Amino acid sequence: MREADAVILEEIRSSGLYRELWQSFAVLPSIKSVGVMGDGRTYEYPIILRAVTSEDAMTADWARLPYEVPP
C-alpha cells in the first residue's frame, strides 16, 4: 500500500495537480475484482485511487482527474 500510495502521489505531483487536490490516496478493498490476463480470467485485489477537492475542509467533492494522470 505504501508503494501504491507513493506512485499515486508522484503522478499527482508530476501532473501539476498537487495543489488543486485536498486529499488523494490509495485504497485497497477487501474484495477481489475480475479481470482478463491472456486468455483467462484473473481475480485480484484492485487498488483504488481516491482524490477529492474541498473549499472549506467541511465538504468534499470528487476530483475530476484527466485520464492521463492515473498510472
GROMACS elastic network, one bead per residue, 0.5 to 0.9 nm:
[ bonds ]
;  ai    aj funct       b0    kb
    1     4     6  0.50377   500
    1     5     6  0.59965   500
    1     6     6  0.84445   500
    1    26     6  0.70614   500
    1    27     6  0.78987   500
    1    28     6  0.74615   500
    1    47     6  0.84770   500
    2     5     6  0.50512   500
    2     6     6  0.60538   500
    2     7     6  0.86363   500
    2    26     6  0.84961   500
    3     6     6  0.50226   500
    3     7     6  0.62494   500
    3     8     6  0.86956   500
    4     7     6  0.51398   500
    4     8     6  0.62845   500
    4     9     6  0.86495   500
    4    25     6  0.86971   500
    4    26     6  0.64528   500
    4    47     6  0.77486   500
    5     8     6  0.51207   500
    5     9     6  0.61304   500
    5    10     6  0.85955   500
    5    24     6  0.86812   500
    5    25     6  0.58090   500
    5    26     6  0.51652   500
    5    27     6  0.85303   500
    5    49     6  0.87437   500
    6     9     6  0.50730   500
    6    10     6  0.61045   500
    6    11     6  0.86168   500
    6    25     6  0.87996   500
    6    26     6  0.88751   500
    7    10     6  0.51513   500
    7    11     6  0.62216   500
    7    12     6  0.86364   500
    7    71     6  0.77176   500
    8    11     6  0.51628   500
    8    12     6  0.61519   500
    8    13     6  0.86063   500
    8    24     6  0.78940   500
    8    25     6  0.69762   500
    8    26     6  0.72087   500
    8    49     6  0.75896   500
    8    69     6  0.89077   500
    8    70     6  0.71413   500
    8    71     6  0.73549   500
    9    12     6  0.50960   500
    9    13     6  0.61238   500
    9    14     6  0.85590   500
    9    18     6  0.80659   500
    9    24     6  0.75073   500
    9    25     6  0.74986   500
   10    13     6  0.51339   500
   10    14     6  0.60088   500
   10    15     6  0.84916   500
   11    14     6  0.51852   500
   11    15     6  0.60677   500
   11    16     6  0.87060   500
   11    17     6  0.88145   500
   11    69     6  0.63376   500
   11    70     6  0.68625   500
   11    71     6  0.69860   500
   12    15     6  0.53497   500
   12    16     6  0.65243   500
   12    17     6  0.54613   500
   12    18     6  0.54873   500
   12    21     6  0.88774   500
   12    24     6  0.83848   500
   12    69     6  0.69713   500
   12    70     6  0.81246   500
   13    16     6  0.53161   500
   13    17     6  0.60875   500
   13    18     6  0.50139   500
   13    19     6  0.84310   500
   14    17     6  0.77691   500
   14    18     6  0.82527   500
   14    69     6  0.89515   500
   15    18     6  0.77974   500
   15    68     6  0.89631   500
   15    69     6  0.66801   500
   16    19     6  0.74800   500
   16    20     6  0.82723   500
   17    20     6  0.52258   500
   17    21     6  0.65364   500
   17    65     6  0.85458   500
   18    21     6  0.57548   500
   18    22     6  0.83472   500
   18    24     6  0.88380   500
   19    22     6  0.76192   500
   20    53     6  0.70636   500
   20    63     6  0.89228   500
   21    24     6  0.69425   500
   21    51     6  0.69054   500
   21    52     6  0.60065   500
   21    54     6  0.75530   500
   21    63     6  0.71205   500
   22    51     6  0.76692   500
   22    52     6  0.58272   500
   22    54     6  0.57901   500
   22    55     6  0.84716   500
   22    57     6  0.79580   500
   22    60     6  0.82812   500
   22    63     6  0.89908   500
   23    50     6  0.78275   500
   23    51     6  0.56222   500
   23    52     6  0.54321   500
   23    53     6  0.68118   500
   23    54     6  0.86062   500
   24    49     6  0.71909   500
   24    50     6  0.54354   500
   24    52     6  0.64465   500
   24    53     6  0.89432   500
   24    63     6  0.89821   500
   25    48     6  0.83910   500
   25    49     6  0.60521   500
   25    50     6  0.54538   500
   25    51     6  0.66044   500
   26    47     6  0.63940   500
   26    48     6  0.56473   500
   26    50     6  0.61947   500
   26    51     6  0.88594   500
   27    46     6  0.85340   500
   27    47     6  0.57461   500
   27    49     6  0.63821   500
   27    50     6  0.69765   500
   28    31     6  0.85780   500
   28    45     6  0.70861   500
   28    46     6  0.65371   500
   28    47     6  0.50922   500
   28    48     6  0.63952   500
   29    32     6  0.77783   500
   29    45     6  0.69778   500
   29    46     6  0.71191   500
   29    47     6  0.73748   500
   29    48     6  0.78508   500
   30    45     6  0.73468   500
   31    44     6  0.83354   500
   31    45     6  0.62962   500
   31    46     6  0.82066   500
   32    43     6  0.58091   500
   32    46     6  0.67634   500
   33    42     6  0.81432   500
   33    43     6  0.54808   500
   33    44     6  0.56056   500
   33    45     6  0.60333   500
   33    46     6  0.64286   500
   34    41     6  0.66119   500
   34    42     6  0.56536   500
   34    44     6  0.67134   500
   34    45     6  0.87991   500
   35    40     6  0.85091   500
   35    41     6  0.56592   500
   35    42     6  0.51254   500
   35    43     6  0.63042   500
   35    44     6  0.77356   500
   36    39     6  0.69885   500
   36    40     6  0.57587   500
   36    42     6  0.56613   500
   36    43     6  0.85838   500
   37    40     6  0.56718   500
   37    41     6  0.61641   500
   37    42     6  0.62986   500
   38    41     6  0.81190   500
   49    70     6  0.79505   500
   50    62     6  0.80573   500
   50    63     6  0.83842   500
   51    61     6  0.87139   500
   51    62     6  0.62101   500
   51    63     6  0.53989   500
   51    64     6  0.83513   500
   51    65     6  0.82740   500
   52    60     6  0.60844   500
   52    61     6  0.54494   500
   52    64     6  0.83762   500
   53    57     6  0.87229   500
   53    59     6  0.86682   500
   53    60     6  0.55896   500
   53    61     6  0.53680   500
   53    62     6  0.62609   500
   53    63     6  0.56182   500
   53    64     6  0.89386   500
   54    57     6  0.55627   500
   54    58     6  0.74893   500
   54    59     6  0.61243   500
   54    61     6  0.63758   500
   54    62     6  0.89047   500
   55    58     6  0.79480   500
   55    59     6  0.75377   500
   55    60     6  0.76779   500
   56    59     6  0.66987   500
   56    60     6  0.83717   500
   57    60     6  0.70326   500
   60    63     6  0.89703   500
   65    68     6  0.81760   500
   65    69     6  0.66871   500
   65    70     6  0.80874   500
   66    69     6  0.56556   500
   66    70     6  0.80543   500
   67    70     6  0.66799   500
   68    71     6  0.76687   500
